[in-house]
Amino acid sequence: MAEPLPFKLERDDETTVAETDRAASALMLALKALSQRAIAAVADLFFLSTMAACFWLFMSIPNPNTYQLVELGLFCAFVLAGNWIVRRK
């Protein structure tokens, strides 16, 4: 068997501090853009989940009476108001 080579750290003199700072700032800029896109996706997920809840609620009642329709309409109005508040910001 071959003997393992000794581990040696070699210094790379080609990279400077300025290059390292530029790479770090580019990485921070990319992470900032990614986090902003994630926040936008969460807002869209909130909208989608509330609309799905309204749809599911309407479909889960096979034979609604007048009071149930009024309650469902109020619930949907509340959801739309909540979505409007979230989208306005």
DRENKE-89289 format. One record per residue: residue number from 1; residue in one letter; x, y, z of N, C-alpha, C in turn. Coordinates in Angstrom, 1 decimal, decimal comma. Example, Ala and Ser with C-alpha at 12.3 -4.5 7.8 and 13.67 -1.06 7.14 Angstrom:
! residues 2
<margu num="1" residuo="A" n_xx="13,2" n_yy="-5,7" n_zz="7,8" ca_xx="12,3" ca_yy="-4,5" ca_zz="7,8" c_xx="13,2" c_yy="-3,3" c_zz="7,8"/>
<margu num="2" residuo="S" n_xx="12,8" n_yy="-2,2" n_zz="7,1" ca_xx="13,7" ca_yy="-1,1" ca_zz="7,1" c_xx="12,9" c_yy="0,0" c_zz="7,9"/>
This chain:
! residues 89
<margu num="1" residuo="M" n_xx="0,8" n_yy="-1,2" n_zz="0,0" ca_xx="0,0" ca_yy="0,0" ca_zz="0,0" c_xx="0,9" c_yy="1,2" c_zz="0,0"/>
<margu num="2" residuo="A" n_xx="0,3" n_yy="2,3" n_zz="-0,6" ca_xx="1,0" ca_yy="3,5" ca_zz="-0,6" c_xx="0,8" c_yy="4,3" c_zz="0,7"/>
<margu num="3" residuo="E" n_xx="1,9" n_yy="4,9" n_zz="1,1" ca_xx="1,8" ca_yy="5,7" ca_zz="2,3" c_xx="1,1" c_yy="7,0" c_zz="2,1"/>
<margu num="4" residuo="P" n_xx="0,3" n_yy="7,5" n_zz="3,0" ca_xx="-0,4" ca_yy="8,8" ca_zz="2,8" c_xx="0,6" c_yy="9,9" c_zz="2,8"/>
<margu num="5" residuo="L" n_xx="0,2" n_yy="10,9" n_zz="1,9" ca_xx="1,1" ca_yy="12,1" ca_zz="1,8" c_xx="0,9" c_yy="13,0" c_zz="3,0"/>
<margu num="6" residuo="P" n_xx="1,9" n_yy="13,6" n_zz="3,5" ca_xx="1,7" ca_yy="14,6" ca_zz="4,6" c_xx="0,9" c_yy="15,8" c_zz="4,1"/>
<margu num="7" residuo="F" n_xx="0,0" n_yy="16,3" n_zz="5,0" ca_xx="-0,9" ca_yy="17,4" ca_zz="4,7" c_xx="-0,1" c_yy="18,7" c_zz="4,8"/>
<margu num="8" residuo="K" n_xx="-0,1" n_yy="19,5" n_zz="3,8" ca_xx="0,6" ca_yy="20,8" ca_zz="3,8" c_xx="-0,4" c_yy="21,9" c_zz="3,3"/>
<margu num="9" residuo="L" n_xx="-0,4" n_yy="23,0" n_zz="4,1" ca_xx="-1,2" ca_yy="24,1" ca_zz="3,6" c_xx="-0,2" c_yy="25,0" c_zz="2,8"/>
<margu num="10" residuo="E" n_xx="-0,7" n_yy="25,4" n_zz="1,6" ca_xx="0,0" ca_yy="26,3" ca_zz="0,8" c_xx="-0,7" c_yy="27,6" c_zz="0,7"/>
<margu num="11" residuo="R" n_xx="0,0" n_yy="28,6" n_zz="0,8" ca_xx="-0,6" ca_yy="29,9" ca_zz="0,7" c_xx="-0,8" c_yy="30,3" c_zz="-0,8"/>
<margu num="12" residuo="D" n_xx="-1,9" n_yy="30,8" n_zz="-1,1" ca_xx="-2,2" ca_yy="31,3" ca_zz="-2,5" c_xx="-2,0" c_yy="32,8" c_zz="-2,5"/>
<margu num="13" residuo="D" n_xx="-0,9" n_yy="33,3" n_zz="-3,0" ca_xx="-0,7" ca_yy="34,7" ca_zz="-3,0" c_xx="-1,4" c_yy="35,5" c_zz="-4,1"/>
<margu num="14" residuo="E" n_xx="-2,0" n_yy="34,8" n_zz="-5,0" ca_xx="-2,7" ca_yy="35,4" ca_zz="-6,1" c_xx="-3,9" c_yy="36,2" c_zz="-5,7"/>
<margu num="15" residuo="T" n_xx="-4,7" n_yy="35,7" n_zz="-4,7" ca_xx="-5,9" ca_yy="36,4" ca_zz="-4,3" c_xx="-5,5" c_yy="37,4" c_zz="-3,3"/>
<margu num="16" residuo="T" n_xx="-6,1" n_yy="38,6" n_zz="-3,5" ca_xx="-5,8" ca_yy="39,7" ca_zz="-2,6" c_xx="-7,0" c_yy="40,0" c_zz="-1,7"/>
<margu num="17" residuo="V" n_xx="-6,9" n_yy="40,9" n_zz="-0,8" ca_xx="-8,0" ca_yy="41,2" ca_zz="0,2" c_xx="-9,1" c_yy="41,9" c_zz="-0,6"/>
<margu num="18" residuo="A" n_xx="-8,8" n_yy="42,7" n_zz="-1,6" ca_xx="-9,8" ca_yy="43,4" ca_zz="-2,4" c_xx="-10,6" c_yy="42,4" c_zz="-3,2"/>
<margu num="19" residuo="E" n_xx="-10,0" n_yy="41,3" n_zz="-3,7" ca_xx="-10,8" ca_yy="40,3" ca_zz="-4,4" c_xx="-11,7" c_yy="39,6" c_zz="-3,5"/>
<margu num="20" residuo="T" n_xx="-11,2" n_yy="39,3" n_zz="-2,3" ca_xx="-12,0" ca_yy="38,6" ca_zz="-1,3" c_xx="-13,2" c_yy="39,4" c_zz="-0,9"/>
<margu num="21" residuo="D" n_xx="-13,0" n_yy="40,7" n_zz="-0,7" ca_xx="-14,0" ca_yy="41,6" ca_zz="-0,3" c_xx="-15,1" c_yy="41,7" c_zz="-1,4"/>
<margu num="22" residuo="R" n_xx="-14,6" n_yy="41,8" n_zz="-2,7" ca_xx="-15,6" ca_yy="41,8" ca_zz="-3,8" c_xx="-16,4" c_yy="40,6" c_zz="-3,9"/>
<margu num="23" residuo="A" n_xx="-15,8" n_yy="39,4" n_zz="-3,7" ca_xx="-16,5" ca_yy="38,2" ca_zz="-3,7" c_xx="-17,5" c_yy="38,1" c_zz="-2,6"/>
<margu num="24" residuo="A" n_xx="-17,1" n_yy="38,5" n_zz="-1,4" ca_xx="-18,1" ca_yy="38,5" ca_zz="-0,3" c_xx="-19,2" c_yy="39,5" c_zz="-0,5"/>
<margu num="25" residuo="S" n_xx="-19,0" n_yy="40,7" n_zz="-1,1" ca_xx="-20,1" ca_yy="41,6" ca_zz="-1,3" c_xx="-21,0" c_yy="41,1" c_zz="-2,4"/>
<margu num="26" residuo="A" n_xx="-20,4" n_yy="40,4" n_zz="-3,4" ca_xx="-21,3" ca_yy="39,8" ca_zz="-4,5" c_xx="-22,2" c_yy="38,7" c_zz="-3,9"/>
<margu num="27" residuo="L" n_xx="-21,6" n_yy="37,9" n_zz="-3,0" ca_xx="-22,4" ca_yy="36,9" ca_zz="-2,3" c_xx="-23,5" c_yy="37,4" c_zz="-1,5"/>
<margu num="28" residuo="M" n_xx="-23,2" n_yy="38,5" n_zz="-0,7" ca_xx="-24,2" ca_yy="39,1" ca_zz="0,1" c_xx="-25,3" c_yy="39,7" c_zz="-0,8"/>
<margu num="29" residuo="L" n_xx="-25,0" n_yy="40,3" n_zz="-1,9" ca_xx="-26,0" ca_yy="40,9" ca_zz="-2,8" c_xx="-26,9" c_yy="39,8" c_zz="-3,3"/>
<margu num="30" residuo="A" n_xx="-26,3" n_yy="38,6" n_zz="-3,7" ca_xx="-27,1" ca_yy="37,5" ca_zz="-4,2" c_xx="-28,0" c_yy="37,0" c_zz="-3,1"/>
<margu num="31" residuo="L" n_xx="-27,5" n_yy="36,8" n_zz="-1,9" ca_xx="-28,4" ca_yy="36,4" ca_zz="-0,8" c_xx="-29,5" c_yy="37,3" c_zz="-0,5"/>
<margu num="32" residuo="K" n_xx="-29,2" n_yy="38,6" n_zz="-0,6" ca_xx="-30,3" ca_yy="39,6" ca_zz="-0,3" c_xx="-31,4" c_yy="39,5" c_zz="-1,4"/>
<margu num="33" residuo="A" n_xx="-31,0" n_yy="39,4" n_zz="-2,6" ca_xx="-32,0" ca_yy="39,2" ca_zz="-3,7" c_xx="-32,8" c_yy="37,9" c_zz="-3,5"/>
<margu num="34" residuo="L" n_xx="-32,1" n_yy="36,9" n_zz="-3,1" ca_xx="-32,8" ca_yy="35,6" ca_zz="-2,9" c_xx="-33,8" c_yy="35,7" c_zz="-1,7"/>
<margu num="35" residuo="S" n_xx="-33,4" n_yy="36,4" n_zz="-0,6" ca_xx="-34,3" ca_yy="36,6" ca_zz="0,5" c_xx="-35,5" c_yy="37,4" c_zz="0,1"/>
<margu num="36" residuo="Q" n_xx="-35,3" n_yy="38,4" n_zz="-0,7" ca_xx="-36,5" ca_yy="39,3" ca_zz="-1,2" c_xx="-37,4" c_yy="38,5" c_zz="-2,0"/>
<margu num="37" residuo="R" n_xx="-36,9" n_yy="37,6" n_zz="-2,8" ca_xx="-37,8" ca_yy="36,7" ca_zz="-3,7" c_xx="-38,5" c_yy="35,7" c_zz="-2,8"/>
<margu num="38" residuo="A" n_xx="-37,9" n_yy="35,3" n_zz="-1,7" ca_xx="-38,6" ca_yy="34,4" ca_zz="-0,8" c_xx="-39,7" c_yy="35,0" c_zz="-0,1"/>
<margu num="39" residuo="I" n_xx="-39,5" n_yy="36,3" n_zz="0,3" ca_xx="-40,6" ca_yy="37,1" ca_zz="0,9" c_xx="-41,8" c_yy="37,2" c_zz="0,0"/>
<margu num="40" residuo="A" n_xx="-41,5" n_yy="37,5" n_zz="-1,3" ca_xx="-42,6" ca_yy="37,7" ca_zz="-2,3" c_xx="-43,3" c_yy="36,3" c_zz="-2,5"/>
<margu num="41" residuo="A" n_xx="-42,6" n_yy="35,2" n_zz="-2,5" ca_xx="-43,2" ca_yy="33,9" ca_zz="-2,6" c_xx="-44,1" c_yy="33,6" c_zz="-1,4"/>
<margu num="42" residuo="V" n_xx="-43,7" n_yy="34,0" n_zz="-0,2" ca_xx="-44,5" ca_yy="33,7" ca_zz="1,0" c_xx="-45,8" c_yy="34,6" c_zz="0,9"/>
<margu num="43" residuo="A" n_xx="-45,7" n_yy="35,8" n_zz="0,4" ca_xx="-47,0" ca_yy="36,6" ca_zz="0,2" c_xx="-47,9" c_yy="35,9" c_zz="-0,8"/>
<margu num="44" residuo="D" n_xx="-47,3" n_yy="35,4" n_zz="-1,9" ca_xx="-48,2" ca_yy="34,7" ca_zz="-2,9" c_xx="-48,7" c_yy="33,4" c_zz="-2,3"/>
<margu num="45" residuo="L" n_xx="-48,0" n_yy="32,7" n_zz="-1,5" ca_xx="-48,5" ca_yy="31,5" ca_zz="-0,8" c_xx="-49,6" c_yy="31,8" c_zz="0,1"/>
<margu num="46" residuo="F" n_xx="-49,6" n_yy="33,0" n_zz="0,8" ca_xx="-50,7" ca_yy="33,4" ca_zz="1,7" c_xx="-51,9" c_yy="33,6" c_zz="0,9"/>
<margu num="47" residuo="F" n_xx="-51,8" n_yy="34,3" n_zz="-0,2" ca_xx="-52,9" ca_yy="34,6" ca_zz="-1,1" c_xx="-53,5" c_yy="33,3" c_zz="-1,6"/>
<margu num="48" residuo="L" n_xx="-52,7" n_yy="32,4" n_zz="-2,1" ca_xx="-53,2" ca_yy="31,1" ca_zz="-2,6" c_xx="-53,8" c_yy="30,3" c_zz="-1,6"/>
<margu num="49" residuo="S" n_xx="-53,3" n_yy="30,2" n_zz="-0,4" ca_xx="-53,9" ca_yy="29,4" ca_zz="0,7" c_xx="-55,2" c_yy="29,9" c_zz="1,1"/>
<margu num="50" residuo="T" n_xx="-55,4" n_yy="31,3" n_zz="1,2" ca_xx="-56,7" ca_yy="31,8" ca_zz="1,6" c_xx="-57,7" c_yy="31,6" c_zz="0,6"/>
<margu num="51" residuo="M" n_xx="-57,3" n_yy="31,7" n_zz="-0,7" ca_xx="-58,3" ca_yy="31,5" ca_zz="-1,8" c_xx="-58,7" c_yy="30,0" c_zz="-1,8"/>
<margu num="52" residuo="A" n_xx="-57,8" n_yy="29,1" n_zz="-1,6" ca_xx="-58,1" ca_yy="27,7" ca_zz="-1,5" c_xx="-59,0" c_yy="27,4" c_zz="-0,3"/>
<margu num="53" residuo="A" n_xx="-58,8" n_yy="28,1" n_zz="0,8" ca_xx="-59,7" ca_yy="27,9" ca_zz="1,9" c_xx="-61,1" c_yy="28,3" c_zz="1,6"/>
<margu num="54" residuo="C" n_xx="-61,3" n_yy="29,4" n_zz="0,9" ca_xx="-62,6" ca_yy="29,9" ca_zz="0,5" c_xx="-63,2" c_yy="28,8" c_zz="-0,4"/>
<margu num="55" residuo="F" n_xx="-62,5" n_yy="28,4" n_zz="-1,4" ca_xx="-63,0" ca_yy="27,4" ca_zz="-2,4" c_xx="-63,4" c_yy="26,1" c_zz="-1,7"/>
<margu num="56" residuo="W" n_xx="-62,5" n_yy="25,6" n_zz="-0,8" ca_xx="-62,8" ca_yy="24,4" ca_zz="-0,1" c_xx="-64,1" c_yy="24,5" c_zz="0,8"/>
<margu num="57" residuo="L" n_xx="-64,2" n_yy="25,7" n_zz="1,4" ca_xx="-65,3" ca_yy="25,9" ca_zz="2,3" c_xx="-66,6" c_yy="25,9" c_zz="1,5"/>
<margu num="58" residuo="F" n_xx="-66,6" n_yy="26,6" n_zz="0,4" ca_xx="-67,8" ca_yy="26,6" ca_zz="-0,5" c_xx="-68,2" c_yy="25,2" c_zz="-1,0"/>
<margu num="59" residuo="M" n_xx="-67,2" n_yy="24,4" n_zz="-1,3" ca_xx="-67,4" ca_yy="23,1" ca_zz="-1,9" c_xx="-67,7" c_yy="22,0" c_zz="-0,8"/>
<margu num="60" residuo="S" n_xx="-67,4" n_yy="22,3" n_zz="0,4" ca_xx="-67,6" ca_yy="21,3" ca_zz="1,5" c_xx="-69,1" c_yy="21,3" c_zz="2,0"/>
<margu num="61" residuo="I" n_xx="-69,9" n_yy="22,3" n_zz="1,6" ca_xx="-71,3" ca_yy="22,3" ca_zz="2,0" c_xx="-72,1" c_yy="21,9" c_zz="0,8"/>
<margu num="62" residuo="P" n_xx="-72,7" n_yy="20,7" n_zz="0,8" ca_xx="-73,4" ca_yy="20,2" ca_zz="-0,4" c_xx="-74,7" c_yy="21,0" c_zz="-0,6"/>
<margu num="63" residuo="N" n_xx="-75,5" n_yy="21,3" n_zz="0,4" ca_xx="-76,8" ca_yy="21,9" ca_zz="0,2" c_xx="-76,8" c_yy="23,1" c_zz="1,2"/>
<margu num="64" residuo="P" n_xx="-76,2" n_yy="24,3" n_zz="0,8" ca_xx="-76,2" ca_yy="25,4" ca_zz="1,8" c_xx="-77,6" c_yy="26,1" c_zz="1,9"/>
<margu num="65" residuo="N" n_xx="-77,9" n_yy="26,5" n_zz="3,1" ca_xx="-79,1" ca_yy="27,3" ca_zz="3,3" c_xx="-78,7" c_yy="28,8" c_zz="3,2"/>
<margu num="66" residuo="T" n_xx="-79,7" n_yy="29,7" n_zz="3,4" ca_xx="-79,4" ca_yy="31,1" ca_zz="3,3" c_xx="-78,4" c_yy="31,6" c_zz="4,3"/>
<margu num="67" residuo="Y" n_xx="-78,5" n_yy="31,2" n_zz="5,5" ca_xx="-77,6" ca_yy="31,6" ca_zz="6,6" c_xx="-76,2" c_yy="31,2" c_zz="6,3"/>
<margu num="68" residuo="Q" n_xx="-76,0" n_yy="29,9" n_zz="5,8" ca_xx="-74,7" ca_yy="29,5" ca_zz="5,5" c_xx="-74,1" c_yy="30,3" c_zz="4,3"/>
<margu num="69" residuo="L" n_xx="-74,9" n_yy="30,6" n_zz="3,3" ca_xx="-74,4" ca_yy="31,4" ca_zz="2,2" c_xx="-73,9" c_yy="32,8" c_zz="2,7"/>
<margu num="70" residuo="V" n_xx="-74,7" n_yy="33,4" n_zz="3,6" ca_xx="-74,3" ca_yy="34,7" ca_zz="4,1" c_xx="-73,0" c_yy="34,6" c_zz="4,9"/>
<margu num="71" residuo="E" n_xx="-72,9" n_yy="33,6" n_zz="5,7" ca_xx="-71,6" ca_yy="33,4" ca_zz="6,5" c_xx="-70,4" c_yy="33,1" c_zz="5,6"/>
<margu num="72" residuo="L" n_xx="-70,6" n_yy="32,3" n_zz="4,5" ca_xx="-69,6" ca_yy="32,1" ca_zz="3,6" c_xx="-69,2" c_yy="33,4" c_zz="2,8"/>
<margu num="73" residuo="G" n_xx="-70,2" n_yy="34,2" n_zz="2,5" ca_xx="-69,9" ca_yy="35,5" ca_zz="1,8" c_xx="-69,1" c_yy="36,4" c_zz="2,7"/>
<margu num="74" residuo="L" n_xx="-69,5" n_yy="36,4" n_zz="4,0" ca_xx="-68,7" ca_yy="37,3" ca_zz="5,0" c_xx="-67,3" c_yy="36,8" c_zz="5,2"/>
<margu num="75" residuo="F" n_xx="-67,1" n_yy="35,4" n_zz="5,2" ca_xx="-65,8" ca_yy="34,9" ca_zz="5,3" c_xx="-65,0" c_yy="35,2" c_zz="4,1"/>
<margu num="76" residuo="C" n_xx="-65,5" n_yy="35,1" n_zz="2,9" ca_xx="-64,8" ca_yy="35,5" ca_zz="1,7" c_xx="-64,5" c_yy="37,0" c_zz="1,7"/>
<margu num="77" residuo="A" n_xx="-65,4" n_yy="37,8" n_zz="2,1" ca_xx="-65,1" ca_yy="39,3" ca_zz="2,2" c_xx="-63,9" c_yy="39,5" c_zz="3,2"/>
<margu num="78" residuo="F" n_xx="-63,9" n_yy="38,8" n_zz="4,3" ca_xx="-62,9" ca_yy="39,0" ca_zz="5,3" c_xx="-61,5" c_yy="38,5" c_zz="4,7"/>
<margu num="79" residuo="V" n_xx="-61,5" n_yy="37,4" n_zz="3,9" ca_xx="-60,3" ca_yy="36,9" ca_zz="3,3" c_xx="-59,8" c_yy="37,9" c_zz="2,2"/>
<margu num="80" residuo="L" n_xx="-60,7" n_yy="38,4" n_zz="1,4" ca_xx="-60,3" ca_yy="39,4" ca_zz="0,4" c_xx="-59,8" c_yy="40,7" c_zz="1,1"/>
<margu num="81" residuo="A" n_xx="-60,3" n_yy="41,1" n_zz="2,2" ca_xx="-59,8" ca_yy="42,3" ca_zz="2,9" c_xx="-58,4" c_yy="42,0" c_zz="3,4"/>
<margu num="82" residuo="G" n_xx="-58,2" n_yy="40,8" n_zz="4,0" ca_xx="-56,9" ca_yy="40,4" ca_zz="4,4" c_xx="-55,9" c_yy="40,4" c_zz="3,3"/>
<margu num="83" residuo="N" n_xx="-56,3" n_yy="39,8" n_zz="2,2" ca_xx="-55,3" ca_yy="39,8" ca_zz="1,0" c_xx="-55,0" c_yy="41,2" c_zz="0,5"/>
<margu num="84" residuo="W" n_xx="-56,0" n_yy="42,1" n_zz="0,5" ca_xx="-55,8" ca_yy="43,4" ca_zz="0,1" c_xx="-54,8" c_yy="44,1" c_zz="1,0"/>
<margu num="85" residuo="I" n_xx="-54,9" n_yy="43,9" n_zz="2,3" ca_xx="-54,0" ca_yy="44,5" ca_zz="3,2" c_xx="-52,6" c_yy="44,0" c_zz="3,0"/>
<margu num="86" residuo="V" n_xx="-52,4" n_yy="42,7" n_zz="2,8" ca_xx="-51,1" ca_yy="42,1" ca_zz="2,6" c_xx="-50,5" c_yy="42,6" c_zz="1,3"/>
<margu num="87" residuo="R" n_xx="-51,3" n_yy="42,7" n_zz="0,3" ca_xx="-50,8" ca_yy="43,2" ca_zz="-1,1" c_xx="-50,5" c_yy="44,6" c_zz="-1,1"/>
<margu num="88" residuo="R" n_xx="-51,1" n_yy="45,4" n_zz="-0,3" ca_xx="-51,0" ca_yy="46,9" ca_zz="-0,3" c_xx="-49,6" c_yy="47,3" c_zz="0,2"/>
<margu num="89" residuo="K" n_xx="-49,0" n_yy="46,5" n_zz="1,1" ca_xx="-47,7" ca_yy="46,9" ca_zz="1,7" c_xx="-46,5" c_yy="46,7" c_zz="0,7"/>
